Amino acid sequence: MSDRPHAVADPVSPAGGSPTILVVDDHRYVRDMLRALFEGRAFRVLEAADGQEGLALAQSTRPDCVLLDIRMPGISGFEVLERLSEDPRTREIPVIMLTASDQTLEGMERALSSGAVDYLAKPISPARVAIRVRGAIERRRLLREVQELRTNFTSMLVHDLRSPITVVSAYADLLAQGGSGPVTDRQRHLLGKIQESCGRMVRLIGEILDLSKLEAGKLNLERQRFDVAGLAAEVVERFGPSAHNKGIDLTIRRSPEPFDIVADPGRVDQVLMNLIGNALKFTRRGGSVSVEVAARGGEIELAVTDSGPGIAASELPLLFERFSQTSAAQATATPGSGLGLLICRHLVEAHGGRIWAESELGKGSRFVVRLSGVGGVRDAPPKPPPA
């Protein structure tokens, strides 16, 4: 079979229309060859001569596939790959690594473990590159289709579950109010347990639906400019009675000036409700929970710190994963679904921010959210500081 450039069958972008390929390589002849191979009716080709330019293009255009050279001036292809994998805006873009120098098994293993979908050695075979690119784009398209089917199925299932639970809760409420005759204290207690369980189930159903939409990229954010410090103060005030009843000192630290961001206030509220609610749940009577709002460069930091039992170092990496719960959470009388922090992570990343936890057993925990302030620009989210 000849390796000459040849016509490539019309592919389809996962987002619809002609797919975009980003070629990041410091050699002009490689970029020219790949452009000649792909450019035309089937593909749109973008070029970058170094890693920094490639990162900026990937973040601004979100191409359907990236062809990335390993050895380049400035930052290497490996570093570009790692930063693409860390950024929620680009982590799902398939990356094919190209190399003329690092053809070792170690180099291949590093590329694939860092998020690359393929690894090709130079000199490049045009036919092979074309096949690998088409395969990467088609695989991404199929994954999106499966994700959309799963989202639609989840939405239908959630609707079918929510209706009968609402009916059960309504009848329990009617019985508790004496709608069918006198109710004993014992019966009222049991009906309260039914209502409490129905409420937990409705919240779980809502979390599953939210998570499904977030993972499919279908949750619409109603962005507007607002004072996030004022919102944080409102959420803290909302938890005031609960903290008082538990004997916990709940405070907020913030400067008097507003901290404006452009985001969905309802979803930021949801994140704060989850973090503060968790902190109160795991803090014993006589302990403290503090919320801090501060400017960090061009970003706004929201931090929730508690004096609870802390989290083991081995459990920290799992906090923001599906259905994960710490040993402290499993030991509580009212364990959660294990979805709350995962939803927080998706909501924060949907805003272009990041979230992480800092903790040590016996010394409490600190959960940190960073969001871009108004006028703040961030090219790529840096790595969270080590726990």
SEKEVEX-13231 format. One line per 2 residues: number of its first residue (from 0); for each residue x, y, z of N, C-alpha, C. Coordinates in steps of 0.2 Angstrom, whole numbers, padded with zeros to 4 digits. Example, Ala and Ser with C-alpha at 12.3 -4.5 7.8 and 13.67 -1.06 7.14 Angstrom:
0 = 0066 -0028 0039 0062 -0022 0039 0066 -0016 0039  0064 -0011 0035 0068 -0005 0036 0064 0000 0039;
! end
This chain:
0 = 0004 -0006 0000 0000 0000 0000 0004 0006 0000  0003 0011 -0004 0007 0017 -0004 0005 0022 0002;
2 = 0010 0025 0004 0010 0030 0009 0009 0037 0007  0007 0038 0001 0006 0045 -0002 0000 0048 0001;
4 = 0000 0054 0002 -0007 0057 0004 -0012 0056 -0001  -0018 0054 0002 -0024 0052 -0002 -0030 0055 0001;
6 = -0035 0055 -0003 -0042 0057 -0001 -0044 0054 0005  -0046 0058 0010 -0049 0055 0017 -0057 0055 0016;
8 = -0060 0049 0018 -0067 0049 0018 -0070 0054 0023  -0076 0057 0021 -0079 0063 0025 -0080 0060 0032;
10 = -0077 0063 0037 -0079 0061 0044 -0084 0066 0047  -0086 0065 0053 -0091 0069 0056 -0088 0071 0063;
12 = -0088 0077 0064 -0086 0079 0071 -0091 0077 0076  -0089 0075 0082 -0094 0073 0087 -0099 0079 0089;
14 = -0097 0085 0088 -0102 0091 0089 -0106 0093 0082  -0105 0089 0077 -0108 0090 0071 -0104 0094 0066;
16 = -0105 0094 0060 -0101 0097 0055 -0094 0094 0054  -0089 0098 0050 -0083 0095 0048 -0078 0096 0055;
18 = -0075 0090 0056 -0070 0090 0062 -0064 0095 0061  -0061 0097 0067 -0055 0101 0067 -0050 0097 0070;
20 = -0044 0098 0066 -0038 0095 0069 -0033 0100 0070  -0030 0099 0076 -0024 0104 0078 -0018 0100 0078;
22 = -0013 0103 0074 -0006 0100 0073 -0002 0105 0077  0002 0102 0082 0007 0105 0086 0013 0102 0085;
24 = 0018 0105 0081 0024 0103 0079 0029 0109 0077  0035 0108 0079 0039 0114 0077 0042 0113 0071;
26 = 0041 0108 0067 0044 0107 0060 0039 0109 0055  0041 0114 0051 0036 0117 0046 0034 0111 0041;
28 = 0039 0107 0039 0037 0102 0034 0032 0097 0036  0032 0095 0043 0027 0091 0046 0020 0094 0046;
30 = 0020 0100 0048 0013 0104 0048 0011 0104 0040  0015 0106 0036 0013 0107 0029 0010 0100 0026;
32 = 0014 0094 0028 0012 0088 0025 0005 0086 0028  0004 0087 0035 -0002 0085 0038 -0008 0090 0035;
34 = -0007 0096 0034 -0012 0101 0031 -0014 0098 0024  -0009 0096 0020 -0010 0094 0014 -0014 0087 0014;
36 = -0013 0083 0019 -0017 0077 0020 -0024 0078 0022  -0025 0083 0026 -0032 0083 0029 -0036 0089 0027;
38 = -0033 0095 0025 -0036 0101 0023 -0041 0100 0017  -0046 0103 0017 -0051 0103 0012 -0058 0102 0014;
40 = -0062 0098 0010 -0069 0098 0012 -0070 0094 0018  -0066 0089 0020 -0067 0085 0026 -0065 0088 0032;
42 = -0059 0091 0032 -0057 0093 0039 -0055 0101 0039  -0055 0104 0045 -0052 0110 0046 -0045 0109 0050;
44 = -0040 0112 0047 -0033 0111 0050 -0031 0117 0053  -0029 0117 0060 -0026 0122 0063 -0018 0120 0065;
46 = -0014 0125 0065 -0007 0124 0066 -0004 0128 0072  0001 0125 0076 0005 0128 0081 0012 0126 0081;
48 = 0017 0131 0081 0024 0129 0081 0027 0127 0087  0023 0128 0093 0026 0126 0099 0021 0124 0104;
50 = 0023 0122 0110 0018 0119 0115 0013 0125 0118  0016 0131 0119 0012 0136 0122 0006 0138 0117;
52 = 0008 0139 0111 0003 0141 0106 -0002 0136 0105  0000 0129 0105 -0004 0124 0104 -0009 0123 0110;
54 = -0007 0125 0116 -0012 0125 0122 -0017 0130 0121  -0015 0136 0119 -0019 0142 0119 -0025 0140 0113;
56 = -0022 0137 0108 -0027 0135 0102 -0032 0130 0104  -0029 0125 0108 -0034 0119 0110 -0039 0122 0115;
58 = -0037 0127 0119 -0042 0129 0124 -0047 0134 0121  -0045 0137 0116 -0050 0142 0113 -0054 0139 0107;
60 = -0052 0134 0104 -0055 0131 0098 -0058 0124 0100  -0055 0121 0105 -0058 0114 0107 -0058 0109 0101;
62 = -0053 0108 0097 -0053 0104 0091 -0055 0097 0093  -0057 0093 0087 -0059 0086 0088 -0053 0081 0089;
64 = -0047 0083 0087 -0041 0079 0088 -0035 0083 0088  -0030 0081 0092 -0024 0085 0092 -0018 0080 0090;
66 = -0014 0082 0085 -0008 0079 0083 -0002 0082 0087  0001 0079 0091 0006 0083 0096 0013 0080 0096;
68 = 0018 0084 0094 0025 0082 0094 0027 0082 0101  0032 0077 0102 0035 0077 0109 0040 0082 0110;
70 = 0045 0082 0106 0051 0087 0107 0050 0093 0103  0049 0099 0107 0048 0105 0104 0051 0110 0109;
72 = 0053 0116 0106 0056 0121 0110 0051 0124 0116  0053 0126 0121 0049 0128 0127 0046 0122 0130;
74 = 0040 0122 0131 0037 0116 0135 0036 0110 0130  0038 0104 0133 0038 0098 0129 0031 0096 0127;
76 = 0030 0091 0123 0024 0088 0121 0021 0084 0127  0025 0081 0131 0022 0078 0137 0019 0083 0142;
78 = 0022 0088 0143 0019 0094 0147 0013 0096 0144  0013 0097 0138 0006 0100 0134 0001 0095 0136;
80 = 0003 0088 0135 -0002 0083 0135 -0005 0083 0143  -0001 0083 0147 -0003 0083 0154 -0008 0089 0156;
82 = -0006 0095 0153 -0010 0101 0155 -0017 0100 0151  -0017 0097 0145 -0023 0096 0141 -0028 0091 0145;
84 = -0024 0086 0148 -0028 0081 0152 -0031 0084 0159  -0028 0089 0162 -0030 0092 0168 -0035 0097 0167;
86 = -0035 0100 0161 -0040 0106 0160 -0047 0103 0158  -0052 0104 0162 -0059 0102 0160 -0061 0104 0153;
88 = -0059 0109 0150 -0061 0111 0144 -0058 0107 0138  -0052 0103 0140 -0049 0100 0134 -0047 0092 0136;
90 = -0049 0090 0142 -0047 0083 0144 -0050 0078 0139  -0056 0079 0136 -0059 0074 0132 -0057 0074 0125;
92 = -0053 0079 0123 -0050 0079 0116 -0045 0073 0115  -0046 0069 0110 -0041 0064 0109 -0034 0067 0106;
94 = -0029 0065 0109 -0022 0067 0107 -0018 0061 0105  -0015 0062 0099 -0011 0057 0096 -0004 0060 0096;
96 = 0001 0057 0099 0008 0059 0100 0012 0057 0094  0016 0062 0092 0021 0060 0086 0028 0061 0089;
98 = 0033 0057 0087 0039 0057 0090 0044 0054 0085  0050 0058 0084 0056 0055 0080 0062 0053 0085;
100 = 0061 0055 0091 0067 0054 0096 0065 0049 0102  0059 0050 0105 0057 0045 0110 0053 0040 0108;
102 = 0056 0034 0106 0052 0029 0103 0053 0023 0108  0055 0024 0114 0055 0019 0119 0049 0017 0122;
104 = 0048 0011 0125 0042 0009 0128 0041 0013 0134  0046 0016 0137 0044 0021 0143 0041 0027 0140;
106 = 0043 0029 0135 0040 0035 0132 0033 0034 0130  0032 0028 0127 0025 0026 0125 0020 0026 0131;
108 = 0023 0022 0136 0019 0021 0142 0017 0028 0145  0022 0033 0145 0021 0039 0148 0015 0043 0144;
110 = 0016 0043 0138 0011 0046 0134 0004 0043 0135  0003 0037 0135 -0003 0034 0135 -0006 0034 0142;
112 = -0002 0034 0147 -0004 0035 0154 -0006 0042 0156  -0003 0047 0152 -0005 0054 0153 -0011 0056 0149;
114 = -0014 0052 0145 -0020 0053 0142 -0020 0053 0134  -0015 0051 0131 -0015 0051 0124 -0018 0045 0122;
116 = -0022 0045 0116 -0025 0039 0113 -0021 0035 0108  -0016 0038 0106 -0011 0034 0101 -0004 0037 0101;
118 = 0000 0034 0098 0007 0035 0098 0011 0033 0092  0013 0038 0088 0016 0036 0081 0023 0039 0081;
120 = 0027 0035 0077 0034 0037 0076 0035 0040 0070  0040 0045 0069 0042 0048 0063 0047 0044 0060;
122 = 0048 0044 0053 0044 0048 0048 0037 0045 0048  0032 0050 0047 0025 0049 0048 0023 0045 0041;
124 = 0019 0040 0042 0015 0037 0036 0009 0041 0036  0008 0045 0030 0001 0048 0029 -0005 0044 0030;
126 = -0005 0038 0027 -0010 0033 0027 -0012 0031 0034  -0007 0030 0038 -0008 0027 0045 -0010 0033 0049;
128 = -0008 0039 0048 -0010 0045 0052 -0018 0046 0051  -0019 0046 0044 -0026 0047 0042 -0031 0042 0046;
130 = -0029 0036 0046 -0033 0030 0049 -0034 0032 0056  -0028 0033 0060 -0028 0034 0067 -0033 0040 0069;
132 = -0032 0046 0065 -0036 0052 0066 -0043 0050 0065  -0045 0047 0060 -0052 0045 0059 -0055 0041 0064;
134 = -0051 0036 0067 -0053 0032 0072 -0054 0035 0078  -0049 0040 0080 -0050 0044 0086 -0056 0048 0086;
136 = -0057 0051 0081 -0063 0056 0080 -0070 0052 0081  -0070 0046 0077 -0076 0042 0077 -0077 0039 0084;
138 = -0072 0037 0087 -0072 0034 0094 -0075 0039 0099  -0073 0045 0098 -0076 0051 0102 -0083 0052 0101;
140 = -0085 0052 0094 -0092 0053 0093 -0096 0047 0095  -0094 0041 0095 -0098 0036 0098 -0099 0036 0105;
142 = -0093 0038 0109 -0094 0039 0116 -0099 0044 0118  -0099 0050 0114 -0104 0055 0115 -0111 0052 0114;
144 = -0112 0048 0109 -0119 0045 0108 -0121 0041 0113  -0116 0037 0116 -0118 0032 0122 -0119 0037 0128;
146 = -0116 0042 0129 -0117 0046 0134 -0124 0050 0134  -0126 0052 0128 -0132 0055 0127 -0138 0050 0128;
148 = -0137 0044 0126 -0142 0038 0127 -0143 0037 0134  -0137 0037 0138 -0137 0036 0145 -0141 0042 0149;
150 = -0139 0048 0146 -0142 0054 0149 -0150 0053 0148  -0152 0052 0142 -0159 0052 0141 -0163 0046 0145;
152 = -0159 0040 0146 -0162 0035 0150 -0163 0037 0157  -0157 0040 0159 -0157 0042 0166 -0163 0047 0168;
154 = -0164 0052 0163 -0169 0057 0164 -0176 0054 0164  -0177 0049 0160 -0184 0045 0160 -0185 0041 0166;
156 = -0179 0038 0168 -0180 0034 0174 -0181 0038 0181  -0177 0044 0181 -0178 0048 0187 -0185 0051 0187;
158 = -0188 0053 0181 -0195 0055 0181 -0200 0050 0183  -0199 0044 0181 -0203 0038 0183 -0203 0036 0191;
160 = -0197 0038 0194 -0196 0036 0201 -0198 0042 0205  -0198 0048 0203 -0199 0054 0207 -0207 0054 0208;
162 = -0211 0053 0203 -0218 0053 0204 -0221 0049 0209  -0220 0042 0210 -0223 0038 0215 -0220 0040 0222;
164 = -0214 0042 0222 -0211 0044 0229 -0214 0050 0231  -0216 0055 0227 -0220 0061 0229 -0227 0059 0231;
166 = -0230 0054 0228 -0236 0052 0230 -0236 0049 0237  -0231 0045 0239 -0230 0041 0245 -0229 0047 0251;
168 = -0225 0052 0249 -0224 0057 0254 -0230 0061 0255  -0234 0062 0250 -0240 0066 0251 -0245 0062 0256;
170 = -0246 0056 0254 -0250 0052 0259 -0248 0051 0266  -0241 0051 0267 -0239 0050 0273 -0240 0057 0277;
172 = -0239 0063 0274 -0241 0069 0277 -0248 0070 0278  -0252 0067 0274 -0260 0067 0275 -0261 0063 0282;
174 = -0258 0057 0282 -0260 0053 0288 -0257 0056 0294  -0251 0059 0294 -0248 0062 0300 -0252 0068 0302;
176 = -0256 0071 0298 -0260 0077 0300 -0267 0075 0302  -0268 0068 0303 -0275 0066 0305 -0280 0066 0300;
178 = -0278 0066 0294 -0283 0066 0288 -0288 0060 0288  -0285 0054 0291 -0289 0048 0291 -0291 0046 0298;
180 = -0291 0050 0303 -0292 0049 0310 -0287 0050 0314  -0288 0049 0321 -0283 0050 0326 -0276 0047 0325;
182 = -0271 0050 0326 -0264 0047 0325 -0260 0047 0332  -0258 0041 0334 -0254 0040 0340 -0247 0043 0339;
184 = -0244 0044 0345 -0237 0047 0344 -0232 0042 0341  -0233 0036 0342 -0229 0031 0339 -0230 0031 0331;
186 = -0237 0031 0329 -0238 0032 0322 -0235 0038 0319  -0236 0044 0322 -0233 0050 0320 -0226 0049 0319;
188 = -0222 0046 0323 -0215 0045 0323 -0213 0041 0317  -0217 0035 0316 -0216 0031 0310 -0217 0035 0303;
190 = -0222 0039 0303 -0224 0042 0297 -0219 0048 0296  -0216 0050 0301 -0210 0055 0300 -0204 0052 0297;
192 = -0203 0045 0299 -0197 0042 0296 -0199 0040 0288  -0205 0039 0287 -0207 0038 0280 -0205 0045 0276;
194 = -0208 0050 0278 -0207 0057 0275 -0199 0058 0274  -0195 0057 0280 -0188 0058 0280 -0185 0054 0274;
196 = -0187 0047 0274 -0184 0043 0268 -0186 0045 0261  -0192 0048 0261 -0194 0050 0254 -0190 0056 0252;
198 = -0189 0061 0257 -0185 0067 0256 -0178 0065 0253  -0175 0060 0257 -0168 0058 0255 -0168 0055 0248;
200 = -0173 0051 0246 -0174 0048 0240 -0175 0053 0234  -0179 0058 0235 -0180 0064 0231 -0173 0068 0229;
202 = -0170 0069 0235 -0163 0072 0234 -0158 0068 0230  -0158 0062 0232 -0154 0057 0228 -0155 0057 0220;
204 = -0162 0057 0219 -0164 0057 0212 -0162 0063 0209  -0163 0069 0212 -0160 0075 0209 -0153 0075 0208;
206 = -0149 0073 0213 -0142 0072 0212 -0140 0068 0206  -0143 0062 0205 -0142 0058 0199 -0143 0061 0193;
208 = -0149 0065 0192 -0151 0069 0186 -0146 0074 0185  -0144 0078 0190 -0139 0083 0189 -0132 0081 0187;
210 = -0130 0075 0190 -0124 0072 0188 -0124 0070 0180  -0130 0067 0178 -0130 0064 0172 -0130 0070 0167;
212 = -0133 0075 0168 -0133 0081 0164 -0126 0084 0163  -0123 0085 0169 -0116 0087 0169 -0111 0083 0165;
214 = -0111 0077 0166 -0107 0072 0163 -0108 0073 0155  -0114 0074 0153 -0116 0074 0146 -0115 0081 0143;
216 = -0113 0086 0148 -0112 0093 0145 -0119 0096 0144  -0124 0094 0147 -0131 0097 0145 -0134 0101 0150;
218 = -0130 0102 0156 -0133 0107 0161 -0132 0114 0159  -0137 0118 0158 -0136 0125 0156 -0135 0129 0162;
220 = -0129 0133 0161 -0127 0138 0166 -0130 0145 0165  -0134 0148 0169 -0137 0154 0169 -0132 0159 0172;
222 = -0127 0161 0168 -0122 0165 0170 -0124 0173 0171  -0122 0176 0176 -0123 0183 0177 -0118 0186 0182;
224 = -0117 0192 0182 -0112 0195 0187 -0116 0196 0194  -0112 0194 0199 -0115 0194 0206 -0109 0194 0211;
226 = -0111 0196 0217 -0106 0197 0222 -0106 0190 0226  -0100 0186 0224 -0100 0179 0227 -0099 0179 0235;
228 = -0096 0185 0238 -0095 0185 0245 -0102 0186 0248  -0106 0190 0245 -0113 0191 0248 -0117 0185 0247;
230 = -0116 0181 0242 -0120 0174 0242 -0117 0170 0247  -0111 0169 0248 -0108 0165 0253 -0111 0167 0260;
232 = -0111 0173 0261 -0114 0176 0268 -0121 0173 0269  -0125 0174 0263 -0132 0171 0264 -0132 0164 0265;
234 = -0128 0160 0262 -0128 0153 0263 -0126 0151 0271  -0121 0155 0273 -0119 0154 0280 -0125 0156 0285;
236 = -0128 0161 0283 -0134 0163 0287 -0140 0157 0287  -0140 0154 0282 -0145 0149 0281 -0144 0143 0286;
238 = -0137 0142 0287 -0135 0136 0291 -0135 0138 0298  -0136 0144 0300 -0135 0147 0307 -0139 0143 0312;
240 = -0146 0142 0311 -0149 0138 0316 -0147 0131 0317  -0145 0127 0311 -0142 0121 0312 -0136 0120 0316;
242 = -0131 0125 0314 -0125 0126 0318 -0126 0127 0325  -0131 0131 0327 -0132 0133 0334 -0135 0127 0337;
244 = -0139 0123 0334 -0142 0117 0338 -0137 0112 0339  -0132 0112 0335 -0126 0107 0336 -0121 0110 0340;
246 = -0121 0116 0342 -0116 0119 0346 -0110 0120 0342  -0110 0122 0336 -0104 0123 0332 -0104 0130 0330;
248 = -0098 0133 0331 -0096 0140 0329 -0095 0141 0322  -0100 0143 0318 -0100 0144 0311 -0099 0152 0309;
250 = -0093 0153 0306 -0092 0160 0304 -0090 0161 0297  -0090 0167 0295 -0087 0169 0288 -0082 0175 0289;
252 = -0077 0174 0285 -0072 0179 0284 -0072 0182 0277  -0073 0188 0277 -0073 0191 0270 -0071 0199 0271;
254 = -0068 0202 0265 -0067 0209 0265 -0074 0212 0264  -0075 0219 0266 -0081 0222 0265 -0083 0223 0258;
256 = -0078 0224 0253 -0079 0225 0246 -0082 0219 0243  -0086 0220 0238 -0089 0214 0234 -0084 0210 0230;
258 = -0085 0204 0229 -0080 0200 0225 -0085 0197 0219  -0084 0201 0214 -0089 0200 0208 -0086 0194 0204;
260 = -0090 0190 0202 -0089 0185 0197 -0094 0184 0192  -0093 0181 0186 -0098 0180 0181 -0099 0172 0181;
262 = -0105 0170 0184 -0106 0163 0185 -0114 0162 0186  -0116 0156 0187 -0123 0154 0188 -0123 0154 0196;
264 = -0127 0159 0199 -0127 0160 0206 -0131 0154 0209  -0136 0151 0206 -0139 0145 0209 -0134 0139 0210;
266 = -0130 0138 0205 -0125 0132 0205 -0120 0134 0210  -0117 0140 0210 -0112 0141 0216 -0115 0141 0222;
268 = -0121 0143 0223 -0125 0141 0229 -0125 0134 0231  -0127 0130 0226 -0127 0123 0227 -0120 0120 0230;
270 = -0115 0122 0227 -0108 0120 0229 -0107 0122 0236  -0108 0128 0238 -0107 0130 0245 -0112 0127 0250;
272 = -0118 0125 0248 -0123 0122 0252 -0120 0115 0254  -0117 0112 0249 -0114 0105 0249 -0108 0105 0254;
274 = -0104 0110 0253 -0097 0110 0256 -0098 0112 0264  -0103 0117 0265 -0104 0119 0272 -0108 0114 0275;
276 = -0113 0111 0272 -0117 0105 0275 -0113 0099 0277  -0108 0097 0273 -0103 0092 0274 -0099 0094 0280;
278 = -0097 0100 0281 -0092 0102 0286 -0096 0102 0293  -0102 0104 0293 -0106 0104 0299 -0108 0096 0301;
280 = -0109 0092 0296 -0111 0085 0297 -0105 0082 0301  -0099 0083 0299 -0093 0079 0302 -0090 0083 0307;
282 = -0092 0089 0310 -0089 0092 0315 -0093 0091 0322  -0090 0089 0327 -0093 0088 0333 -0095 0094 0337;
284 = -0100 0093 0342 -0102 0098 0346 -0096 0102 0349  -0096 0109 0349 -0091 0112 0352 -0085 0114 0347;
286 = -0086 0111 0341 -0081 0112 0335 -0082 0119 0332  -0079 0120 0326 -0080 0126 0322 -0080 0124 0315;
288 = -0083 0129 0311 -0083 0129 0304 -0082 0136 0301  -0078 0137 0297 -0077 0144 0295 -0077 0144 0287;
290 = -0080 0149 0284 -0080 0150 0277 -0076 0157 0276  -0072 0156 0271 -0067 0162 0269 -0068 0164 0262;
292 = -0069 0170 0260 -0069 0172 0253 -0063 0177 0252  -0059 0176 0248 -0053 0180 0247 -0051 0180 0239;
294 = -0048 0186 0238 -0045 0187 0231 -0038 0183 0231  -0037 0179 0225 -0030 0176 0224 -0028 0178 0217;
296 = -0025 0183 0216 -0023 0185 0209 -0029 0187 0205  -0030 0184 0200 -0036 0185 0196 -0042 0181 0197;
298 = -0041 0177 0203 -0046 0172 0205 -0049 0174 0212  -0055 0171 0213 -0059 0172 0219 -0058 0165 0222;
300 = -0056 0165 0229 -0056 0158 0232 -0061 0158 0238  -0065 0152 0237 -0070 0151 0243 -0067 0145 0246;
302 = -0066 0145 0253 -0063 0140 0257 -0068 0138 0263  -0069 0132 0264 -0073 0130 0270 -0069 0125 0274;
304 = -0067 0127 0280 -0063 0124 0285 -0067 0121 0291  -0066 0115 0293 -0069 0113 0299 -0064 0110 0303;
306 = -0066 0108 0310 -0062 0105 0315 -0064 0098 0316  -0067 0095 0310 -0069 0088 0311 -0063 0083 0311;
308 = -0065 0077 0310 -0060 0071 0311 -0054 0071 0306  -0055 0075 0301 -0050 0075 0295 -0051 0069 0291;
310 = -0047 0068 0285 -0047 0063 0280 -0040 0060 0279  -0040 0054 0279 -0034 0050 0278 -0031 0052 0271;
312 = -0024 0052 0271 -0021 0054 0264 -0023 0049 0259  -0024 0043 0260 -0025 0038 0255 -0032 0039 0252;
314 = -0037 0043 0256 -0044 0044 0254 -0044 0050 0250  -0040 0055 0251 -0040 0061 0247 -0041 0061 0240;
316 = -0037 0057 0236 -0038 0057 0229 -0045 0054 0227  -0049 0051 0231 -0055 0048 0229 -0061 0052 0231;
318 = -0060 0058 0234 -0065 0062 0237 -0070 0064 0231  -0068 0066 0226 -0072 0069 0220 -0074 0064 0215;
320 = -0074 0057 0217 -0075 0052 0212 -0082 0049 0214  -0085 0046 0209 -0092 0043 0209 -0093 0038 0215;
322 = -0098 0040 0219 -0100 0035 0225 -0095 0034 0230  -0089 0038 0230 -0084 0038 0235 -0086 0041 0242;
324 = -0085 0038 0247 -0086 0040 0254 -0080 0039 0258  -0078 0043 0262 -0073 0042 0267 -0075 0038 0273;
326 = -0070 0035 0276 -0072 0031 0282 -0076 0035 0287  -0075 0041 0288 -0079 0045 0293 -0086 0046 0290;
328 = -0087 0047 0284 -0094 0047 0281 -0098 0041 0282  -0094 0035 0281 -0098 0029 0281 -0100 0027 0289;
330 = -0096 0030 0293 -0098 0029 0300 -0103 0034 0303  -0106 0039 0299 -0111 0043 0302 -0118 0040 0302;
332 = -0122 0043 0306 -0129 0040 0306 -0133 0041 0300  -0131 0046 0296 -0135 0048 0290 -0130 0049 0284;
334 = -0127 0043 0282 -0122 0044 0276 -0125 0046 0270  -0122 0050 0266 -0124 0053 0260 -0124 0048 0254;
336 = -0125 0051 0248 -0125 0046 0242 -0118 0045 0239  -0113 0049 0241 -0107 0049 0238 -0106 0052 0232;
338 = -0112 0056 0230 -0112 0060 0224 -0111 0068 0225  -0112 0070 0231 -0111 0077 0232 -0105 0081 0230;
340 = -0099 0078 0232 -0093 0081 0230 -0091 0080 0222  -0093 0075 0219 -0093 0074 0212 -0096 0079 0208;
342 = -0103 0080 0211 -0107 0085 0207 -0103 0092 0208  -0101 0094 0214 -0097 0100 0215 -0092 0101 0211;
344 = -0088 0095 0210 -0082 0096 0205 -0084 0097 0198  -0089 0094 0196 -0092 0095 0189 -0095 0102 0188;
346 = -0098 0105 0193 -0101 0112 0193 -0095 0117 0193  -0090 0116 0197 -0085 0121 0197 -0081 0120 0191;
348 = -0080 0114 0188 -0076 0114 0182 -0080 0117 0176  -0087 0116 0176 -0091 0119 0171 -0090 0126 0171;
350 = -0088 0129 0176 -0087 0137 0177 -0080 0138 0175  -0076 0133 0173 -0069 0135 0172 -0064 0135 0178;
352 = -0067 0133 0184 -0063 0133 0190 -0061 0126 0192  -0058 0126 0198 -0056 0120 0201 -0057 0119 0208;
354 = -0057 0113 0211 -0059 0112 0218 -0054 0106 0220  -0052 0107 0227 -0048 0102 0230 -0049 0102 0237;
356 = -0046 0097 0240 -0047 0096 0248 -0040 0096 0251  -0039 0099 0257 -0033 0098 0261 -0035 0095 0267;
358 = -0032 0090 0270 -0034 0087 0276 -0029 0083 0279  -0029 0082 0286 -0025 0077 0289 -0029 0074 0295;
360 = -0028 0068 0296 -0032 0064 0301 -0031 0068 0308  -0037 0069 0311 -0036 0072 0318 -0036 0080 0318;
362 = -0035 0083 0312 -0034 0090 0311 -0039 0094 0307  -0044 0091 0306 -0049 0094 0302 -0048 0094 0294;
364 = -0052 0097 0290 -0052 0097 0283 -0053 0104 0280  -0050 0106 0274 -0051 0112 0271 -0053 0111 0264;
366 = -0059 0113 0261 -0061 0112 0254 -0060 0119 0251  -0057 0119 0245 -0056 0125 0242 -0058 0125 0235;
368 = -0062 0131 0233 -0064 0132 0226 -0061 0138 0224  -0059 0138 0218 -0056 0144 0214 -0060 0145 0208;
370 = -0062 0151 0207 -0066 0153 0201 -0063 0160 0199  -0064 0161 0192 -0061 0167 0189 -0065 0173 0191;
372 = -0062 0178 0194 -0065 0184 0196 -0067 0188 0189  -0071 0193 0190 -0072 0198 0184 -0066 0201 0182;
374 = -0064 0200 0175 -0058 0203 0173 -0052 0198 0173  -0053 0193 0177 -0047 0188 0178 -0047 0184 0172;
376 = -0041 0182 0170 -0040 0178 0164 -0035 0172 0166  -0037 0166 0165 -0033 0161 0166 -0032 0156 0160;
378 = -0026 0155 0158 -0025 0151 0152 -0026 0144 0153  -0024 0141 0159 -0024 0134 0160 -0024 0134 0168;
380 = -0029 0129 0170 -0029 0128 0178 -0023 0125 0180  -0019 0128 0185 -0013 0125 0188 -0015 0119 0192;
382 = -0010 0115 0193 -0011 0109 0197 -0013 0111 0204  -0018 0108 0207 -0020 0109 0215 -0013 0108 0219;
384 = -0013 0112 0224 -0007 0111 0229 -0007 0104 0232  -0002 0101 0233 -0002 0094 0236 -0005 0095 0243;
386 = -0009 0089 0245 -0013 0089 0251 -0007 0088 0257;
! end
